[in-house]
Structures are given as C-alpha cells and as structure tokens.
C-alpha cells in the first residue's frame, strides 16, 4: 500500500472539508467506517448541534466512499 492511505472514522471525518484535494483512488477505508461516519454525522447534528447541514456532509463522505477501497469487508451470514 505504498503511497496509499488507510483511514478510520476518526481520521476520515476531519478531512471531509478537504475532499476536493484528496485523490480518493489512493484512499482505503475500514469496512465499518461507512456506518461509523453516519453515526458521527447524526451525533454532531442531533446531539451536539455542531453541523447545520448533515445531508451535504453525508454527500461529501459518499463521494469518498464511492471511490475508496474498502478493507475488511464483513461477512453477511
């Protein structure tokens, strides 16, 4: 994974503001990151009142999620 980056939720959420500067083809995310970021967005909006537009933020994350490689996909059984 030389010159590639593995992000978990705690690392990925803060860089959503810089999405246009990230080459998502070089990004790997953990399989549960998709759900964890959703939980963070919900908590920051509903509980902490730190974000105003959770939909736009979720769309930014979706842009990363669609282009990134998922690591450790959970088995559905």
Phi and psi in radians as a Rosetta constraint file:
Dihedral C 1 N 2 CA 2 C 2 CIRCULARHARMONIC -1.087 0.35
Dihedral N 2 CA 2 C 2 N 3 CIRCULARHARMONIC 2.392 0.35
Dihedral C 2 N 3 CA 3 C 3 CIRCULARHARMONIC 1.065 0.35
Dihedral N 3 CA 3 C 3 N 4 CIRCULARHARMONIC 0.480 0.35
Dihedral C 3 N 4 CA 4 C 4 CIRCULARHARMONIC -2.199 0.35
Dihedral N 4 CA 4 C 4 N 5 CIRCULARHARMONIC 2.819 0.35
Dihedral C 4 N 5 CA 5 C 5 CIRCULARHARMONIC -2.248 0.35
Dihedral N 5 CA 5 C 5 N 6 CIRCULARHARMONIC 2.337 0.35
Dihedral C 5 N 6 CA 6 C 6 CIRCULARHARMONIC -1.845 0.35
Dihedral N 6 CA 6 C 6 N 7 CIRCULARHARMONIC 2.075 0.35
Dihedral C 6 N 7 CA 7 C 7 CIRCULARHARMONIC -1.941 0.35
Dihedral N 7 CA 7 C 7 N 8 CIRCULARHARMONIC 2.363 0.35
Dihedral C 7 N 8 CA 8 C 8 CIRCULARHARMONIC -1.789 0.35
Dihedral N 8 CA 8 C 8 N 9 CIRCULARHARMONIC -3.115 0.35
Dihedral C 8 N 9 CA 9 C 9 CIRCULARHARMONIC -1.041 0.35
Dihedral N 9 CA 9 C 9 N 10 CIRCULARHARMONIC -0.741 0.35
Dihedral C 9 N 10 CA 10 C 10 CIRCULARHARMONIC -1.132 0.35
Dihedral N 10 CA 10 C 10 N 11 CIRCULARHARMONIC -0.445 0.35
Dihedral C 10 N 11 CA 11 C 11 CIRCULARHARMONIC -1.591 0.35
Dihedral N 11 CA 11 C 11 N 12 CIRCULARHARMONIC -0.606 0.35
Dihedral C 11 N 12 CA 12 C 12 CIRCULARHARMONIC -1.336 0.35
Dihedral N 12 CA 12 C 12 N 13 CIRCULARHARMONIC -0.760 0.35
Dihedral C 12 N 13 CA 13 C 13 CIRCULARHARMONIC -0.948 0.35
Dihedral N 13 CA 13 C 13 N 14 CIRCULARHARMONIC -0.807 0.35
Dihedral C 13 N 14 CA 14 C 14 CIRCULARHARMONIC -1.142 0.35
Dihedral N 14 CA 14 C 14 N 15 CIRCULARHARMONIC -0.438 0.35
Dihedral C 14 N 15 CA 15 C 15 CIRCULARHARMONIC -1.552 0.35
Dihedral N 15 CA 15 C 15 N 16 CIRCULARHARMONIC 0.028 0.35
Dihedral C 15 N 16 CA 16 C 16 CIRCULARHARMONIC -1.039 0.35
Dihedral N 16 CA 16 C 16 N 17 CIRCULARHARMONIC -0.485 0.35
Dihedral C 16 N 17 CA 17 C 17 CIRCULARHARMONIC -1.179 0.35
Dihedral N 17 CA 17 C 17 N 18 CIRCULARHARMONIC -0.295 0.35
Dihedral C 17 N 18 CA 18 C 18 CIRCULARHARMONIC -1.971 0.35
Dihedral N 18 CA 18 C 18 N 19 CIRCULARHARMONIC 0.457 0.35
Dihedral C 18 N 19 CA 19 C 19 CIRCULARHARMONIC -0.978 0.35
Dihedral N 19 CA 19 C 19 N 20 CIRCULARHARMONIC -0.635 0.35
Dihedral C 19 N 20 CA 20 C 20 CIRCULARHARMONIC -1.214 0.35
Dihedral N 20 CA 20 C 20 N 21 CIRCULARHARMONIC -0.271 0.35
Dihedral C 20 N 21 CA 21 C 21 CIRCULARHARMONIC -1.739 0.35
Dihedral N 21 CA 21 C 21 N 22 CIRCULARHARMONIC 0.024 0.35
Dihedral C 21 N 22 CA 22 C 22 CIRCULARHARMONIC -1.811 0.35
Dihedral N 22 CA 22 C 22 N 23 CIRCULARHARMONIC 2.290 0.35
Dihedral C 22 N 23 CA 23 C 23 CIRCULARHARMONIC -1.511 0.35
Dihedral N 23 CA 23 C 23 N 24 CIRCULARHARMONIC 1.696 0.35
Dihedral C 23 N 24 CA 24 C 24 CIRCULARHARMONIC -1.145 0.35
Dihedral N 24 CA 24 C 24 N 25 CIRCULARHARMONIC -0.300 0.35
Dihedral C 24 N 25 CA 25 C 25 CIRCULARHARMONIC -1.196 0.35
Dihedral N 25 CA 25 C 25 N 26 CIRCULARHARMONIC -0.271 0.35
Dihedral C 25 N 26 CA 26 C 26 CIRCULARHARMONIC -1.741 0.35
Dihedral N 26 CA 26 C 26 N 27 CIRCULARHARMONIC 0.062 0.35
Dihedral C 26 N 27 CA 27 C 27 CIRCULARHARMONIC -1.762 0.35
Dihedral N 27 CA 27 C 27 N 28 CIRCULARHARMONIC 2.348 0.35
Dihedral C 27 N 28 CA 28 C 28 CIRCULARHARMONIC -2.069 0.35
Dihedral N 28 CA 28 C 28 N 29 CIRCULARHARMONIC 2.416 0.35
Dihedral C 28 N 29 CA 29 C 29 CIRCULARHARMONIC -2.196 0.35
Dihedral N 29 CA 29 C 29 N 30 CIRCULARHARMONIC 2.653 0.35
Dihedral C 29 N 30 CA 30 C 30 CIRCULARHARMONIC -1.234 0.35
Dihedral N 30 CA 30 C 30 N 31 CIRCULARHARMONIC 2.610 0.35
Dihedral C 30 N 31 CA 31 C 31 CIRCULARHARMONIC -1.026 0.35
Dihedral N 31 CA 31 C 31 N 32 CIRCULARHARMONIC -0.590 0.35
Dihedral C 31 N 32 CA 32 C 32 CIRCULARHARMONIC -1.475 0.35
Dihedral N 32 CA 32 C 32 N 33 CIRCULARHARMONIC -0.109 0.35
Dihedral C 32 N 33 CA 33 C 33 CIRCULARHARMONIC -1.023 0.35
Dihedral N 33 CA 33 C 33 N 34 CIRCULARHARMONIC -0.667 0.35
Dihedral C 33 N 34 CA 34 C 34 CIRCULARHARMONIC -0.949 0.35
Dihedral N 34 CA 34 C 34 N 35 CIRCULARHARMONIC -0.819 0.35
Dihedral C 34 N 35 CA 35 C 35 CIRCULARHARMONIC -1.296 0.35
Dihedral N 35 CA 35 C 35 N 36 CIRCULARHARMONIC -0.670 0.35
Dihedral C 35 N 36 CA 36 C 36 CIRCULARHARMONIC -1.148 0.35
Dihedral N 36 CA 36 C 36 N 37 CIRCULARHARMONIC -0.702 0.35
Dihedral C 36 N 37 CA 37 C 37 CIRCULARHARMONIC -1.133 0.35
Dihedral N 37 CA 37 C 37 N 38 CIRCULARHARMONIC -0.675 0.35
Dihedral C 37 N 38 CA 38 C 38 CIRCULARHARMONIC -1.021 0.35
Dihedral N 38 CA 38 C 38 N 39 CIRCULARHARMONIC -0.736 0.35
Dihedral C 38 N 39 CA 39 C 39 CIRCULARHARMONIC -1.127 0.35
Dihedral N 39 CA 39 C 39 N 40 CIRCULARHARMONIC -0.702 0.35
Dihedral C 39 N 40 CA 40 C 40 CIRCULARHARMONIC -1.134 0.35
Dihedral N 40 CA 40 C 40 N 41 CIRCULARHARMONIC -0.786 0.35
Dihedral C 40 N 41 CA 41 C 41 CIRCULARHARMONIC -1.051 0.35
Dihedral N 41 CA 41 C 41 N 42 CIRCULARHARMONIC -0.799 0.35
Dihedral C 41 N 42 CA 42 C 42 CIRCULARHARMONIC -1.039 0.35
Dihedral N 42 CA 42 C 42 N 43 CIRCULARHARMONIC -0.833 0.35
Dihedral C 42 N 43 CA 43 C 43 CIRCULARHARMONIC -1.115 0.35
Dihedral N 43 CA 43 C 43 N 44 CIRCULARHARMONIC -0.766 0.35
Dihedral C 43 N 44 CA 44 C 44 CIRCULARHARMONIC -1.132 0.35
Dihedral N 44 CA 44 C 44 N 45 CIRCULARHARMONIC -0.549 0.35
Dihedral C 44 N 45 CA 45 C 45 CIRCULARHARMONIC -1.465 0.35
Dihedral N 45 CA 45 C 45 N 46 CIRCULARHARMONIC -0.928 0.35
Dihedral C 45 N 46 CA 46 C 46 CIRCULARHARMONIC -1.377 0.35
Dihedral N 46 CA 46 C 46 N 47 CIRCULARHARMONIC -0.734 0.35
Dihedral C 46 N 47 CA 47 C 47 CIRCULARHARMONIC -1.662 0.35
Dihedral N 47 CA 47 C 47 N 48 CIRCULARHARMONIC -0.908 0.35
Dihedral C 47 N 48 CA 48 C 48 CIRCULARHARMONIC -1.564 0.35
Dihedral N 48 CA 48 C 48 N 49 CIRCULARHARMONIC -0.255 0.35
Dihedral C 48 N 49 CA 49 C 49 CIRCULARHARMONIC 0.999 0.35
Dihedral N 49 CA 49 C 49 N 50 CIRCULARHARMONIC 0.633 0.35
Dihedral C 49 N 50 CA 50 C 50 CIRCULARHARMONIC -1.622 0.35
Dihedral N 50 CA 50 C 50 N 51 CIRCULARHARMONIC -0.328 0.35
Dihedral C 50 N 51 CA 51 C 51 CIRCULARHARMONIC -2.138 0.35
Dihedral N 51 CA 51 C 51 N 52 CIRCULARHARMONIC 2.604 0.35
Dihedral C 51 N 52 CA 52 C 52 CIRCULARHARMONIC -1.700 0.35
Dihedral N 52 CA 52 C 52 N 53 CIRCULARHARMONIC -0.631 0.35
Dihedral C 52 N 53 CA 53 C 53 CIRCULARHARMONIC -2.176 0.35
Dihedral N 53 CA 53 C 53 N 54 CIRCULARHARMONIC 1.491 0.35
Dihedral C 53 N 54 CA 54 C 54 CIRCULARHARMONIC -1.172 0.35
Dihedral N 54 CA 54 C 54 N 55 CIRCULARHARMONIC -0.475 0.35
Dihedral C 54 N 55 CA 55 C 55 CIRCULARHARMONIC -1.144 0.35
Dihedral N 55 CA 55 C 55 N 56 CIRCULARHARMONIC -0.818 0.35
Dihedral C 55 N 56 CA 56 C 56 CIRCULARHARMONIC -1.087 0.35
Dihedral N 56 CA 56 C 56 N 57 CIRCULARHARMONIC -0.697 0.35
Dihedral C 56 N 57 CA 57 C 57 CIRCULARHARMONIC -1.147 0.35
Dihedral N 57 CA 57 C 57 N 58 CIRCULARHARMONIC -0.712 0.35
Dihedral C 57 N 58 CA 58 C 58 CIRCULARHARMONIC -1.122 0.35
Dihedral N 58 CA 58 C 58 N 59 CIRCULARHARMONIC -0.643 0.35
Dihedral C 58 N 59 CA 59 C 59 CIRCULARHARMONIC -1.164 0.35
Dihedral N 59 CA 59 C 59 N 60 CIRCULARHARMONIC -0.637 0.35
Dihedral C 59 N 60 CA 60 C 60 CIRCULARHARMONIC -1.093 0.35
Dihedral N 60 CA 60 C 60 N 61 CIRCULARHARMONIC -0.766 0.35
Dihedral C 60 N 61 CA 61 C 61 CIRCULARHARMONIC -1.133 0.35
Dihedral N 61 CA 61 C 61 N 62 CIRCULARHARMONIC -0.669 0.35
Dihedral C 61 N 62 CA 62 C 62 CIRCULARHARMONIC -1.050 0.35
Dihedral N 62 CA 62 C 62 N 63 CIRCULARHARMONIC -0.643 0.35
Dihedral C 62 N 63 CA 63 C 63 CIRCULARHARMONIC -1.056 0.35
Dihedral N 63 CA 63 C 63 N 64 CIRCULARHARMONIC -0.725 0.35
Dihedral C 63 N 64 CA 64 C 64 CIRCULARHARMONIC -1.212 0.35
Dihedral N 64 CA 64 C 64 N 65 CIRCULARHARMONIC -0.802 0.35
Dihedral C 64 N 65 CA 65 C 65 CIRCULARHARMONIC -1.044 0.35
Dihedral N 65 CA 65 C 65 N 66 CIRCULARHARMONIC -0.677 0.35
Dihedral C 65 N 66 CA 66 C 66 CIRCULARHARMONIC -1.196 0.35
Dihedral N 66 CA 66 C 66 N 67 CIRCULARHARMONIC -0.537 0.35
Dihedral C 66 N 67 CA 67 C 67 CIRCULARHARMONIC -1.706 0.35
Dihedral N 67 CA 67 C 67 N 68 CIRCULARHARMONIC -0.253 0.35
Dihedral C 67 N 68 CA 68 C 68 CIRCULARHARMONIC -1.507 0.35
Dihedral N 68 CA 68 C 68 N 69 CIRCULARHARMONIC 2.800 0.35
Dihedral C 68 N 69 CA 69 C 69 CIRCULARHARMONIC -1.615 0.35
Dihedral N 69 CA 69 C 69 N 70 CIRCULARHARMONIC 2.363 0.35
Dihedral C 69 N 70 CA 70 C 70 CIRCULARHARMONIC -1.624 0.35
Dihedral N 70 CA 70 C 70 N 71 CIRCULARHARMONIC 2.352 0.35
Dihedral C 70 N 71 CA 71 C 71 CIRCULARHARMONIC -1.947 0.35
Dihedral N 71 CA 71 C 71 N 72 CIRCULARHARMONIC 2.296 0.35
Dihedral C 71 N 72 CA 72 C 72 CIRCULARHARMONIC 1.282 0.35
Dihedral N 72 CA 72 C 72 N 73 CIRCULARHARMONIC 0.927 0.35
Dihedral C 72 N 73 CA 73 C 73 CIRCULARHARMONIC -1.095 0.35
Dihedral N 73 CA 73 C 73 N 74 CIRCULARHARMONIC 2.296 0.35
Dihedral C 73 N 74 CA 74 C 74 CIRCULARHARMONIC -1.261 0.35
Dihedral N 74 CA 74 C 74 N 75 CIRCULARHARMONIC 2.561 0.35
Dihedral C 74 N 75 CA 75 C 75 CIRCULARHARMONIC -1.425 0.35
Dihedral N 75 CA 75 C 75 N 76 CIRCULARHARMONIC 2.329 0.35
Dihedral C 75 N 76 CA 76 C 76 CIRCULARHARMONIC -1.783 0.35
Dihedral N 76 CA 76 C 76 N 77 CIRCULARHARMONIC 1.834 0.35
